Amino acid sequence: MHGRPRKAPKPEEEAASVAKAQKLRALQTQFFSFHHNKIYTKEAVELSAKLLEINPESYTAWNYRKLAVEHYLSQPDCNPDWIKSVLDDELRVVENALRQNFKSYGAWHHRKWVISKGHSSIDNELRLLDKFQKADSRNFHAWNYRRFVAESMKKSEQDELKYTEDMIYKNFSNYSAWHNRSVLLSALFEKKAEGFLSKEKVLPEEYEFIHQAIFTDPDDQSGWFYHLWLLDQTVTTDSPLLASSWPGHGYDVFLVEDRCYNGSAFSPFTALHSDSGSFPIVLYFNQPVGGVSSSTVTVECGFNKNEDLLWKPLSASNSQTARVWVAHLKIPSSDLLSTVEVSAGHSKGIISTRGFEYSHPSMFSFKVHVQPMERDFSQVSVAESISLREENFKIYGSQSEESIINSFNQLSIKNGHESTASNWRSEALAKEIECFRELLSLMDCKIGKLTLARLLMAYDVMSYPFANKLVHSEEVLELCSDLMKLDPTHYQYYKDEHSMVLLQKVTSSKESLLQHCFQYKDSVSSAICGPICLRLNNLSLSRMGAFEKLLWVQMLDLSHNELQSIEGLEAMQLLSCLSLRNNKLRSLTALEPLRKLKLLRVLDISYNQIGDHSIDTTRYLCSSPLSHSVGSESNKDETVTSDVALIDNWEAFYIFKDFNLNQLEIVGNTIADEKFKSVLVKIMPKLKQLDGKLLG
Amino acid sequence: MESFRSLTVTQRDQILVEQQVFDIFKTFYNLPPSSQSFMLELQRENHVEYLTKGLTGLGPSFCVLDANRPWICYWILHSIALLDEFVDPELENNTIDFLSRCQGPNGGYAGGPGQMPHLATTYAAVNSLVTLGGDKALSSINREKLYMFLRQMKDASGGFRMHDGGEIDVRACYTAISVASLLNILDDELVQNVGNYILSCQTYEGGISGEPGSEAHGGYTFCGLATMILINEVDRLDLSSLTDWVVFRQGVEGGFQGRTNKLVDGCYSFWQGGIFALLKRLNSTKEVKPIPLGDGEGSGEESPQTTTSSDAAGEEGLNGDLSLGGSHSEIGDQHNTSSQDNVIDIDHNHSKGHANVEPLFNSLALQQYILLCSQELNGGLRDKPGKSRDHYHTCYCLSGLSVCQRSWLEDEDSPPLPRAVLGPYSNLLEPIHPLYNVVLDRYREAYEFFTKS
């Protein structure tokens, strides 16, 4: 069978095995007759043992033996000694079978069954395991059984931890042992066992231990994977936290029903045009959570009753967990000033995907000012188009800098109580950083560089809220660039990391962020103070990130980058104008995140690669054609079935039907021929302008 | 550091395998082009001969597989189908009759006549019958009883048991769901909580283990991922860490290992390679990228490697007991709904350069490993040089090869470009449905048959 050595048989061996096969056939016939007639005599049971010794995979025979054991144990004259001897027999048969094939599922399973009856000694089991684990230290059946025995026979995790240590000293490449270590430590942390109350003491020792393996041979992969686990343990706080929100604490939000507001009175950062009668409240958590609802998050304000607020997760999938949650608060009809208080986590129910409760209740409040529509301008605003040309942007001067200072500082929610608890984490990371710098000074090692980059990023993220700057971003960017050259097969991966770090850097201070803020004002606009546009163009970004700091953005210029994906952009609920011109988007389905942006009115996806590739790799996620539920799900609107062109453009329909666009630029994509454009116009009847042309 | 100074057993074994493999590659590169192309040729006739012989009679050394007889049928029939060959009508009839005798009175298929029904052999039997195709084969499956059997195997926890009183693991979930899906008897009762069980098996490495607490493993990762796709809950998995995990499993030899730091093995060409075929269909808006930690996708000369490997003699594929499966995806049909406007000259991609129809693994390196290191010239394929051929490895090496040859394509209905197929173009195998691992045409026939009935 698989994985066991095979040799060409010699003639005499062949003869022997023919005889063996005949013997087996005879045994089998007899066995089936015993089994089917429920005969459990000593002779019959012994025969099944013989069969199993030859073929341990004969699961029918294992089940027969279970029935036989039950039969014996139900006898009226059954006493403890008798039970023990029956069960010992079983263990003996299993052991013989395992000698023949130690990867037999049936044999290991039978042993578990026998053990679960009690009456067996743990020492015996450990002796047996030692024997098998010596023969094959990676056998996962044996490791599974070991975990089973340790748990059911109450062997302490500490002892088992010692065992993995011994195994690792024998062979530090034995990843199964490292893995079991991670399982045991997780259990000990969870139990808060003595000596494992906090990770603070344990993890530094683990780092020491893993260094021995990594420094001995940096090319051995086992150690690096365990290191990755340690890093995760160090960085991840168990309970989820609220990372940021929109509106932020202390915001003055101006809701303007008319797009052409004369902005001098309002901060361009916090004035929001709304024609839908509501505005979004966005919660951004540091990890995906579930259970955000009107019972776990309370919103108190003068004009709205909390209970009709519906919180929705924002994620690409349909899952009920997400990092970002949004609810839409209705705007009161009259001119009004009102304070809104949002508190999260005062009652239980927000839970991370890893099962930890949101345990740091937090509260933020903001003011809402409503500016009613000025009728005279309404016609103008409808006809107005937005053109993201260079000449329409003015550097956003210091004129009202205080507004962004205020909003910037209010972006992140501080969790003061975390700071002291986290000291050991930063210390552990600092120590690791030093250690890997040393390793890299001795040799050039790409995994070492990658690990160092990860450590530095983790360190920066952890200390950021207090230090308010990213100390190492330059170094990380350099490491990423290095790795792109060193390891071209994974170029794209490093490029993505590079993009993420760059974005973190840009958004890390108000000075750097202000350099990217421009005031939009075109020649025909009647507004005196135009909206603020965040321009992250020409940065050769391959991926978008740092969303938690960008929730306020309404106008975003990502043109002239190398974006293939805009995953995560759904978090930017206020976006009304977005340019993705000159990127590398390859399919319509790559636009999926935009479906969740209800305020988006102007979109520029011109000069991408949509339609260049005959086959769209991203297609399959749309209503999952691979799923068994396909067919029951009915996307087929009447509009589709009645119009052949729409059936042919199923994806376009799926993506664009939820859009609420006034203006779309799609020129410069293979897909965008006249026929396709006419389809778009059908799908989006509200569209007013397509590729610069006004639609009738 | 004292204690770790010398090479570990794992590292020594790995070095030995590498030497063997690199010797083969070196010999190959020093050959004149004509001999090179001979070495890269898939020995179709010899493989068919080896396989057909296995179907008519097996030597006595096969008695350890006595509880796995439908598996032998599946490995052989599927391999033959991949090679686009047929078995003769009498043999076909005998096979159908034999499998009918394995079918239990209360549904499901056993490892052999008289044994109890078992999920893995049920999977193998159903896939065999689908691979044979035709009314006789397909109608021999008692779907009502089989459904009852699946319900009996369902555990309260959501997982499935392999057989009455048997073990619960990811294999069992996969084989149950795959069979139900293929036979069009999948319903909410069967699906309920299966996703929770699979989720509990995804480890921090990103891959999926056989049971909770165990380490990630190629075969189980395939099974878990395919199951989640079949029950439409794949979004619940951490797909990006799963991708990170699986891209690491390709070593400098070109082939895949099954777990961290184990030796390369030809059968993972499918278990791991098939994962890429599934991921390719899922990659939504996100481009899933390999995390480079170690070996990544090396092809021979490149990079000092990190794959060291296994300790003792044994690797485990999920021998005999699991295999893989498919879904109700009308992969083919869906293509018709795609935008006509998208259909453009495929050479266009070429001019765009790196236009990213590229697979996430090194497909040519894997094909090279399969053809040069796993193939026995006189028929049959194997784990690695120095091991002997068997039907299991033949089946999964060929399945992996088929996946590889189409790894640039999304559309199984169009033939791949010659440069995607290593060796002569005649090496091209039939396309498979990656969720079930049956040849695509046969899947379609079965799909139609079971949709109607």
Interface residues (C-beta under 8 A of the other chain):
Chain A: M1 H2 G3 R4 P5 R6 K7 A8 P9 E14 S17 V18 K20 A21 L24 Q28 F32 H36 I54 N55 P56 E57 S58 Y59 T60 N63 K66 Q100 N101 F102 K103 Y105 G106 W108 H109 K112 W113 A135 D136 S137 R138 N139 F140 W143 N144 R147 Y169 N171 F172 S173 N174 Y175 S176 H179 N180 S182 V183 Q212 A213 F215 T216 D217 D219 D220 Q221 S222 W224 F225 L228 W229 D232 A316 S317 N318 S319 K446 I447 L450 L483 D487 T489 H490 Q492 Y493 Y494 D496 Q564 S565 I566 E567 R586 T589 A590 L591 E592 P593 Q609 G611 D612 H613 S614 I615 D616 T617 T618 R619 Y620 L621 S624 P625 L626 S627 H628 S629 V630 I647 D648 N649 W650 E651 A652 T670 I671 D673 K675 F676
Chain B: M1 S3 F4 R5 T8 V9 T10 Q11 G59 P60 S61 C63 V64 L65 D66 A67 N68 A110 G111 G114 Q115 M116 H118 M162 H163 D164 G165 G166 E167 S181 L186 V191 T203 Y204 E205 S209 G210 E211 G213 S214 E215 H217 I229 L230 I231 N232 V234 D235 R236 F248 R259 T260 N261 K262 D265 C267 K280 R281 L282 N283 S284 T285 K286 E287 K289 P290 I291 P292 L293 G294 D295 G296 E297 G298 E302 S303 P304 Q305 T306 T307 T308 S309 S310 D311 A312 A313 G314 E315 E316 G317 N319 G320 D321 S327 H328 S329 E330 I331 Q334 T337 S338 S339 Q340 D341 N342 V343 I344 I346 H348 N349 K352 A355 N356 V357 N362 D383 K387 S388 D390 Y392 H393 L409 E410 D411 L435
